[in-house]
Each structure stands twice: as C-alpha cells, then as structure tokens.
C-alpha cells in the first residue's frame, strides 16, 4: 500500500531496450517489470538492434549478414 503498483514485485523480470521491436534487446537490463511496453523485450543478445530481421534464433539467409547472431555470416564455418 505504498501507492506504487507492483513496485518491488518478487516475480518481476528484466526488461532490455529493444530499438527494432523484434522481441530481443541489447545490453544490460534497463528495468525490472511485470509487463513489457513498447521498446522493451524480455531477452538480451540482439547483435544488431537496429535491424528487426537480425536476432538470436532468426533464420540465416544468404544476404551477407549474420542474421542469427551466431558470429558467422550466412552460416560459414
């Protein structure tokens, strides 16, 4: 009853800034939340947060880009 809804919730999860809206953020958690608003994601690890087709687990296509963030371009060894 402190007037702040869900402040200090024990089940809050980290929110990461997500500039491209692909559901994967980049960098350190910027907040702890119970619900994600626009511009935030529950996961970290986006290797290009300005390109919505590039994120961990994205399908790798032959385009000269590391689409799935595994450190290899187009699946090259």
URQUIMO-V524595 format. One record per residue. N is the residue number from 1. SS is DSSP state (hx for helix, st for strand, lp for the rest). PHI is phi in degrees with one decimal (* if undefined). NEAR is the number of other C-alpha atoms within 12 Angstrom. Layout:
N | SS | PHI | NEAR
N | SS | PHI | NEAR
This chain:
1 | lp | * | 7
2 | lp | -94.1 | 7
3 | lp | 90.8 | 7
4 | lp | -101.0 | 8
5 | lp | -68.6 | 12
6 | lp | 62.2 | 16
7 | lp | -66.8 | 15
8 | lp | 74.5 | 16
9 | lp | -61.0 | 14
10 | lp | -72.6 | 11
11 | lp | -107.6 | 12
12 | lp | -66.5 | 17
13 | st | -121.0 | 21
14 | st | -69.9 | 25
15 | st | -117.9 | 28
16 | st | -113.0 | 32
17 | st | -61.9 | 31
18 | lp | -128.5 | 33
19 | lp | -67.7 | 25
20 | lp | -100.2 | 24
21 | lp | 71.8 | 27
22 | lp | -89.7 | 31
23 | lp | 90.7 | 31
24 | st | -130.5 | 38
25 | st | -94.1 | 35
26 | lp | -138.9 | 32
27 | lp | 98.8 | 23
28 | lp | -77.4 | 20
29 | lp | -59.7 | 21
30 | lp | -98.1 | 21
31 | st | -165.9 | 22
32 | st | -116.4 | 24
33 | st | -143.9 | 23
34 | lp | -105.0 | 20
35 | lp | -147.9 | 19
36 | lp | -94.8 | 24
37 | lp | -96.0 | 17
38 | lp | -59.6 | 17
39 | lp | 89.3 | 23
40 | st | -132.2 | 32
41 | st | -138.5 | 34
42 | lp | -83.5 | 32
43 | st | -123.6 | 26
44 | st | -114.3 | 27
45 | lp | 122.8 | 28
46 | lp | -66.3 | 36
47 | lp | -87.2 | 30
48 | lp | -150.0 | 29
49 | lp | -79.5 | 29
50 | lp | -111.9 | 19
51 | lp | -126.0 | 24
52 | lp | -65.0 | 21
53 | lp | -88.2 | 26
54 | lp | -117.4 | 35
55 | lp | -169.9 | 33
56 | lp | -57.2 | 27
57 | lp | 91.4 | 20
58 | lp | -67.6 | 25
59 | lp | -66.9 | 19
60 | lp | -82.6 | 23
61 | lp | -123.6 | 18
62 | lp | -78.3 | 14
63 | lp | -141.2 | 16
64 | lp | 75.8 | 14
65 | lp | -125.1 | 24
66 | lp | -82.0 | 27
67 | lp | -63.8 | 28
68 | lp | -101.5 | 29
69 | lp | 59.4 | 27
70 | lp | -96.3 | 23
71 | lp | 87.2 | 20
72 | lp | -122.4 | 19
73 | hx | -82.0 | 19
74 | hx | 54.0 | 20
75 | hx | 77.4 | 19
76 | lp | -61.5 | 14
77 | lp | -68.4 | 7
